[in-house]
Amino acid sequence: MLEKSRIVIENIEPEVNCGEYPIKRVVNEIVQVSADIFGDGHDIIQASVFYKHNKQRSWNESRMLPTVNDSWSGHFNVEKQGDYEYYLQGWEDHGLNWRHGIVKKIEDGQHVNSELLEGAELLKPILKKCTKSEAELVKRAISTFQNKEEYDEAVNICVNQDLENIFINYPIKAVPYETKKLPVYVDRKKARFSTWYEFFPRSASPEENKHGTFKDCENILPRIAEMGFDVLYFPPVHPIGEVNRKGKNNATDAAPGDVGSPWGIGSEKGGHTDLHPELGDLKDFKSLVDRAKDLDIEIAMDFALQAAPDHPYVKQHPKWFKWRPDGSIQYAENPPKKYQDILPIHFESDEWKKMWSEFRDIVLYWIEEVGINIFRVDNPHTKPFYFWGWLIAEVKKKHPDTLFLSEAFTRPKIMEQLAKQGFTQSYTYFTWRTNKHELTEYVNELTKTDLKEYFRPNFWPNTPDINPFHLQGANESLYMIRYFLAATLSSNTGIYGPVFEFMISDAVPGKEEYHDSEKYQIRHWDWKAENKLMRVITRINQARRSNPSLQQTNNIQFCEIHDDGMMAYYKFDEARENNTLMVLSLDPYNFKQASVKVPRHELGLDFGQSITVEDLITGNSYHWDQEWCYVELHPGMPFHLFRIHKN
């Protein structure tokens, strides 16, 4: 392609797949932009970043500044939810180039009569743009530049910084070069900062062996709010299939009274837009959602695109499923695992357009009928990527507050593609990262590479599907360590609640699966009980809510501590006014002691300036005035969560 401009712009950051997918931000975040920008010869060049929300007509301009080696940086603020675009513009600047040249000649003692006349011509168009106060300087400059009798005054004006500011404010752009437009998607703040709690509503009853209801769930809400959780996630709340229903511990044949897996969705009682009758009706569910909102909790629904063999879809839309040559229907498999109670959707069906619209309408129904704005999506990696890109975009057109959590414990590039297609957050491999090297490497990958622009991690120590080996038989200290890591490394975190709180870890031998899994039976929990782990979780959540530095993930810096069984890391807010330092032991059994290197440079501390570190868990404070400071940790409280106060 032929291009008249003399400017080159390349290596633009941030962008995802050369602008194919949007970078992600939340409202009022700053987008930092950088690029290599240069031109031929020695002329002075300038650059700007232009940006706008898709509902704006005009573009906003923010000037960029050179850094080193022809690199430039700039930024802009995103103030509204929705789609933004930005592009970079570079130009040879005639005004600044003229001033730079004439100042050099003046300093060299050269006469510049001809150059002054050129300057007058450059300034004349600026008169139409500048303010009244600026116009006084411009008029005087034009007049003196054209009058040989006022040569000395003209020279003084040339070397004055005020004239350069005029040319900076009103650039004279020679054949500017513009890059293509790059997309940004801006979510509400909860996309970046959320604290999830999961439980099965059918286990909410205060009575043993009794099916819980939405009304029972309402009684548990105050407890969850007091612990500092702001998202309550329910597994599917729809009718459960009776054909091929699973029994306790995933038994192939259900016994009388077995309740089945909530993910076996659909029966003669309804499908994805219906509620399990034993939980309650639509009025009850709305009441629960409204009561939760009063306590600053949002209910998150499970969106699982699959069907039980007796789901209404099987008769209504047989082409949406895969049929075998013998006339039987294909149930879900992940060899050697078999899910006889679940039928996968056949996305290659000729009726795919009708199918896509139906699935979109399910999400819209729960948003518009009940007020649900958060969906945890079951196994999205087993459905087409472009389907998700379409569905999420369609939903967000009407309801930009909607958030989608991807439950895809699968290969890295697949998880990344789902994030590119629009998923707001994603489960991660944190569940299996246990030692210092693994944790540091993984968090740096998430926060220091291109992933930080579009992949928002949500750290879960456990889920109903995953009882990790390191928690099987673990003591209280390890449970505290795992929650502390999840909640302070990532600003989005969650737990499969009662099982984690009560430290239930009985497993199917040799597998990372819970024995007596709540996926297949009702469990009874003492919702009034309290233990040390619960109190510690509450204090960690309180610290997260009151410290902006803990409400971000990408602002992390690991600190030196010379013990592979200990970790330390520092977090800060954008204004560097809220600073936290986390120090922990990864050993749940032994006393640990070491010295941690305080990030004094990042804190902006003067030589000899001291700090006070306040432990937000225990309330203790310590006075530190050295670069290396001593810490000791015991399994009974295996971490410090310090808020740093500069003295």
Secondary structure in CASP SS format (residue, H / E / C, confidence):
PFRMAT SS
TARGET T0000
AUTHOR 0000-0000-0000
METHOD secondary structure of the structure
MODEL  1
M C 1.00
L C 1.00
E C 1.00
K C 1.00
S C 1.00
R C 1.00
I E 1.00
V E 1.00
I E 1.00
E E 1.00
N E 1.00
I E 1.00
E E 1.00
P C 1.00
E C 1.00
V E 1.00
N H 1.00
C H 1.00
G H 1.00
E C 1.00
Y E 1.00
P C 1.00
I E 1.00
K E 1.00
R E 1.00
V E 1.00
V C 1.00
N C 1.00
E E 1.00
I E 1.00
V E 1.00
Q E 1.00
V E 1.00
S E 1.00
A E 1.00
D E 1.00
I E 1.00
F E 1.00
G E 1.00
D C 1.00
G C 1.00
H C 1.00
D C 1.00
I C 1.00
I E 1.00
Q E 1.00
A E 1.00
S E 1.00
V E 1.00
F E 1.00
Y E 1.00
K E 1.00
H E 1.00
N C 1.00
K C 1.00
Q C 1.00
R C 1.00
S C 1.00
W C 1.00
N E 1.00
E E 1.00
S E 1.00
R E 1.00
M C 1.00
L E 1.00
P E 1.00
T C 1.00
V C 1.00
N C 1.00
D C 1.00
S E 1.00
W E 1.00
S E 1.00
G E 1.00
H E 1.00
F E 1.00
N E 1.00
V E 1.00
E C 1.00
K C 1.00
Q C 1.00
G E 1.00
D E 1.00
Y E 1.00
E E 1.00
Y E 1.00
Y E 1.00
L E 1.00
Q E 1.00
G E 1.00
W E 1.00
E E 1.00
D E 1.00
H H 1.00
G H 1.00
L H 1.00
N H 1.00
W H 1.00
R H 1.00
H H 1.00
G H 1.00
I H 1.00
V H 1.00
K H 1.00
K H 1.00
I H 1.00
E H 1.00
D C 1.00
G C 1.00
Q C 1.00
H C 1.00
V C 1.00
N H 1.00
S H 1.00
E H 1.00
L H 1.00
L H 1.00
E H 1.00
G H 1.00
A H 1.00
E H 1.00
L H 1.00
L H 1.00
K H 1.00
P H 1.00
I H 1.00
L H 1.00
K H 1.00
K C 1.00
C C 1.00
T C 1.00
K H 1.00
S H 1.00
E H 1.00
A H 1.00
E H 1.00
L H 1.00
V H 1.00
K H 1.00
R H 1.00
A H 1.00
I H 1.00
S H 1.00
T H 1.00
F H 1.00
Q C 1.00
N C 1.00
K H 1.00
E H 1.00
E H 1.00
Y H 1.00
D H 1.00
E H 1.00
A H 1.00
V H 1.00
N H 1.00
I H 1.00
C H 1.00
V H 1.00
N C 1.00
Q H 1.00
D H 1.00
L H 1.00
E H 1.00
N H 1.00
I H 1.00
F H 1.00
I H 1.00
N H 1.00
Y C 1.00
P C 1.00
I C 1.00
K E 1.00
A E 1.00
V E 1.00
P E 1.00
Y E 1.00
E E 1.00
T C 1.00
K C 1.00
K C 1.00
L E 1.00
P E 1.00
V E 1.00
Y E 1.00
V E 1.00
D E 1.00
R C 1.00
K H 1.00
K H 1.00
A H 1.00
R C 1.00
F C 1.00
S E 1.00
T E 1.00
W E 1.00
Y E 1.00
E E 1.00
F C 1.00
F C 1.00
P H 1.00
R H 1.00
S H 1.00
A C 1.00
S C 1.00
P C 1.00
E C 1.00
E C 1.00
N C 1.00
K C 1.00
H C 1.00
G C 1.00
T C 1.00
F H 1.00
K H 1.00
D H 1.00
C H 1.00
E H 1.00
N H 1.00
I H 1.00
L H 1.00
P H 1.00
R H 1.00
I H 1.00
A H 1.00
E H 1.00
M C 1.00
G C 1.00
F C 1.00
D C 1.00
V E 1.00
L E 1.00
Y E 1.00
F C 1.00
P C 1.00
P C 1.00
V C 1.00
H C 1.00
P C 1.00
I E 1.00
G C 1.00
E C 1.00
V C 1.00
N C 1.00
R C 1.00
K C 1.00
G C 1.00
K H 1.00
N H 1.00
N H 1.00
A C 1.00
T C 1.00
D C 1.00
A C 1.00
A C 1.00
P C 1.00
G C 1.00
D C 1.00
V C 1.00
G C 1.00
S C 1.00
P C 1.00
W C 1.00
G C 1.00
I E 1.00
G C 1.00
S E 1.00
E C 1.00
K C 1.00
G E 1.00
G C 1.00
H C 1.00
T C 1.00
D C 1.00
L C 1.00
H C 1.00
P C 1.00
E C 1.00
L C 1.00
G C 1.00
D C 1.00
L H 1.00
K H 1.00
D H 1.00
F H 1.00
K H 1.00
S H 1.00
L H 1.00
V H 1.00
D H 1.00
R H 1.00
A H 1.00
K H 1.00
D H 1.00
L C 1.00
D C 1.00
I C 1.00
E E 1.00
I E 1.00
A E 1.00
M E 1.00
D E 1.00
F E 1.00
A C 1.00
L C 1.00
Q E 1.00
A E 1.00
A C 1.00
P C 1.00
D C 1.00
H C 1.00
P H 1.00
Y H 1.00
V H 1.00
K H 1.00
Q H 1.00
H C 1.00
P H 1.00
K H 1.00
W H 1.00
F C 1.00
K C 1.00
W E 1.00
R C 1.00
P C 1.00
D C 1.00
G C 1.00
S C 1.00
I E 1.00
Q C 1.00
Y C 1.00
A E 1.00
E E 1.00
N E 1.00
P C 1.00
P C 1.00
K E 1.00
K E 1.00
Y E 1.00
Q C 1.00
D C 1.00
I C 1.00
L E 1.00
P E 1.00
I C 1.00
H C 1.00
F C 1.00
E C 1.00
S C 1.00
D C 1.00
E C 1.00
W H 1.00
K H 1.00
K H 1.00
M H 1.00
W H 1.00
S H 1.00
E H 1.00
F H 1.00
R H 1.00
D H 1.00
I H 1.00
V H 1.00
L H 1.00
Y H 1.00
W H 1.00
I H 1.00
E H 1.00
E H 1.00
V H 1.00
G C 1.00
I C 1.00
N C 1.00
I E 1.00
F E 1.00
R E 1.00
V E 1.00
D E 1.00
N C 1.00
P H 1.00
H H 1.00
T H 1.00
K C 1.00
P C 1.00
F H 1.00
Y H 1.00
F H 1.00
W H 1.00
G H 1.00
W H 1.00
L H 1.00
I H 1.00
A H 1.00
E H 1.00
V H 1.00
K H 1.00
K H 1.00
K H 1.00
H C 1.00
P C 1.00
D C 1.00
T C 1.00
L E 1.00
F E 1.00
L E 1.00
S E 1.00
E E 1.00
A C 1.00
F C 1.00
T C 1.00
R C 1.00
P H 1.00
K H 1.00
I H 1.00
M H 1.00
E H 1.00
Q H 1.00
L H 1.00
A H 1.00
K H 1.00
Q C 1.00
G C 1.00
F C 1.00
T C 1.00
Q E 1.00
S E 1.00
Y E 1.00
T C 1.00
Y H 1.00
F H 1.00
T H 1.00
W H 1.00
R C 1.00
T C 1.00
N C 1.00
K H 1.00
H H 1.00
E H 1.00
L H 1.00
T H 1.00
E H 1.00
Y H 1.00
V H 1.00
N H 1.00
E H 1.00
L H 1.00
T H 1.00
K H 1.00
T C 1.00
D H 1.00
L H 1.00
K H 1.00
E H 1.00
Y C 1.00
F C 1.00
R C 1.00
P E 1.00
N E 1.00
F E 1.00
W C 1.00
P C 1.00
N C 1.00
T E 1.00
P C 1.00
D C 1.00
I E 1.00
N C 1.00
P C 1.00
F H 1.00
H H 1.00
L H 1.00
Q C 1.00
G C 1.00
A C 1.00
N C 1.00
E H 1.00
S H 1.00
L H 1.00
Y H 1.00
M H 1.00
I H 1.00
R H 1.00
Y H 1.00
F H 1.00
L H 1.00
A H 1.00
A H 1.00
T H 1.00
L H 1.00
S C 1.00
S C 1.00
N E 1.00
T E 1.00
G E 1.00
I E 1.00
Y E 1.00
G H 1.00
P H 1.00
V H 1.00
F H 1.00
E H 1.00
F C 1.00
M C 1.00
I C 1.00
S C 1.00
D C 1.00
A E 1.00
V C 1.00
P C 1.00
G C 1.00
K C 1.00
E C 1.00
E C 1.00
Y E 1.00
H C 1.00
D C 1.00
S C 1.00
E C 1.00
K C 1.00
Y C 1.00
Q C 1.00
I C 1.00
R C 1.00
H C 1.00
W C 1.00
D C 1.00
W C 1.00
K C 1.00
A C 1.00
E C 1.00
N C 1.00
K H 1.00
L H 1.00
M H 1.00
R H 1.00
V H 1.00
I H 1.00
T H 1.00
R H 1.00
I H 1.00
N H 1.00
Q H 1.00
A H 1.00
R H 1.00
R H 1.00
S H 1.00
N C 1.00
P H 1.00
S H 1.00
L H 1.00
Q H 1.00
Q C 1.00
T C 1.00
N C 1.00
N C 1.00
I E 1.00
Q E 1.00
F E 1.00
C C 1.00
E C 1.00
I E 1.00
H C 1.00
D C 1.00
D C 1.00
G C 1.00
M E 1.00
M E 1.00
A E 1.00
Y E 1.00
Y E 1.00
K E 1.00
F E 1.00
D C 1.00
E C 1.00
A C 1.00
R C 1.00
E C 1.00
N C 1.00
N E 1.00
T E 1.00
L E 1.00
M E 1.00
V E 1.00
L E 1.00
S E 1.00
L C 1.00
D C 1.00
P C 1.00
Y C 1.00
N C 1.00
F C 1.00
K E 1.00
Q E 1.00
A E 1.00
S E 1.00
V E 1.00
K E 1.00
V C 1.00
P C 1.00
R H 1.00
H H 1.00
E H 1.00
L H 1.00
G C 1.00
L C 1.00
D C 1.00
F C 1.00
G C 1.00
Q C 1.00
S C 1.00
I E 1.00
T E 1.00
V E 1.00
E E 1.00
D E 1.00
L C 1.00
I C 1.00
T C 1.00
G C 1.00
N C 1.00
S E 1.00
Y E 1.00
H E 1.00
W E 1.00
D C 1.00
Q C 1.00
E C 1.00
W E 1.00
C E 1.00
Y E 1.00
V E 1.00
E E 1.00
L E 1.00
H E 1.00
P C 1.00
G C 1.00
M E 1.00
P C 1.00
F E 1.00
H E 1.00
L E 1.00
F E 1.00
R E 1.00
I E 1.00
H E 1.00
K E 1.00
N C 1.00
END
